[in-house]
Amino acid sequence: MILIYNELNNLIDDYYKCPFAHIKEQILIDINLLTDALLIVDSDFQY
């Protein structure tokens, strides 16, 4: 779980540092995928 959070933080940093719009779009897709994965894992732990 910590690895996913670290990777998410790295992607967010990369997103803000990247000057290319098309690459930022790809990074944003990855950010959304990891966020969705964290939400699913979190909902599994609540039950």
Phi and psi in degrees as GROMACS dihedral restraints (atoms count N, CA, C in turn):
[ dihedral_restraints ]
;  ai    aj    ak    al  type     phi  dphi    fc
    3     4     5     6     1   -62.4    20    10
    4     5     6     7     1   -37.3    20    10
    6     7     8     9     1   -61.1    20    10
    7     8     9    10     1   -40.1    20    10
    9    10    11    12     1   -66.1    20    10
   10    11    12    13     1   -43.4    20    10
   12    13    14    15     1   -61.8    20    10
   13    14    15    16     1   -42.4    20    10
   15    16    17    18     1   -63.3    20    10
   16    17    18    19     1   -43.4    20    10
   18    19    20    21     1   -65.8    20    10
   19    20    21    22     1   -37.8    20    10
   21    22    23    24     1   -62.9    20    10
   22    23    24    25     1   -43.6    20    10
   24    25    26    27     1   -63.0    20    10
   25    26    27    28     1   -39.9    20    10
   27    28    29    30     1   -63.3    20    10
   28    29    30    31     1   -41.8    20    10
   30    31    32    33     1   -65.4    20    10
   31    32    33    34     1   -39.4    20    10
   33    34    35    36     1   -63.6    20    10
   34    35    36    37     1   -43.2    20    10
   36    37    38    39     1   -60.2    20    10
   37    38    39    40     1   -45.6    20    10
   39    40    41    42     1   -60.9    20    10
   40    41    42    43     1   -39.8    20    10
   42    43    44    45     1   -59.6    20    10
   43    44    45    46     1   -48.0    20    10
   45    46    47    48     1   -72.0    20    10
   46    47    48    49     1   -25.5    20    10
   48    49    50    51     1   -87.3    20    10
   49    50    51    52     1   -17.2    20    10
   51    52    53    54     1   -78.9    20    10
   52    53    54    55     1   128.2    20    10
   54    55    56    57     1   -87.7    20    10
   55    56    57    58     1    -7.3    20    10
   57    58    59    60     1  -102.6    20    10
   58    59    60    61     1   122.1    20    10
   60    61    62    63     1   -61.8    20    10
   61    62    63    64     1   -41.2    20    10
   63    64    65    66     1   -68.3    20    10
   64    65    66    67     1   -33.0    20    10
   66    67    68    69     1   -74.0    20    10
   67    68    69    70     1   -37.9    20    10
   69    70    71    72     1   -59.9    20    10
   70    71    72    73     1   -36.7    20    10
   72    73    74    75     1   -62.5    20    10
   73    74    75    76     1   -42.5    20    10
   75    76    77    78     1   -66.2    20    10
   76    77    78    79     1   -40.3    20    10
   78    79    80    81     1   -64.1    20    10
   79    80    81    82     1   -40.3    20    10
   81    82    83    84     1   -63.9    20    10
   82    83    84    85     1   -37.2    20    10
   84    85    86    87     1   -60.6    20    10
   85    86    87    88     1   -45.1    20    10
   87    88    89    90     1   -63.3    20    10
   88    89    90    91     1   -40.4    20    10
   90    91    92    93     1   -61.0    20    10
   91    92    93    94     1   -45.2    20    10
   93    94    95    96     1   -64.5    20    10
   94    95    96    97     1   -39.5    20    10
   96    97    98    99     1   -63.2    20    10
   97    98    99   100     1   -44.9    20    10
   99   100   101   102     1   -66.3    20    10
  100   101   102   103     1   -38.1    20    10
  102   103   104   105     1   -63.1    20    10
  103   104   105   106     1   -44.8    20    10
  105   106   107   108     1   -60.5    20    10
  106   107   108   109     1   -41.5    20    10
  108   109   110   111     1   -62.7    20    10
  109   110   111   112     1   -41.3    20    10
  111   112   113   114     1   -65.1    20    10
  112   113   114   115     1   -38.7    20    10
  114   115   116   117     1   -65.0    20    10
  115   116   117   118     1   -39.1    20    10
  117   118   119   120     1   -66.2    20    10
  118   119   120   121     1   -46.2    20    10
  120   121   122   123     1   -62.3    20    10
  121   122   123   124     1   -42.2    20    10
  123   124   125   126     1   -63.5    20    10
  124   125   126   127     1   -40.2    20    10
  126   127   128   129     1   -68.3    20    10
  127   128   129   130     1   -31.3    20    10
  129   130   131   132     1   -66.9    20    10
  130   131   132   133     1   -35.8    20    10
  132   133   134   135     1   -73.8    20    10
  133   134   135   136     1   -21.7    20    10
  135   136   137   138     1   -76.5    20    10
  136   137   138   139     1   -18.8    20    10
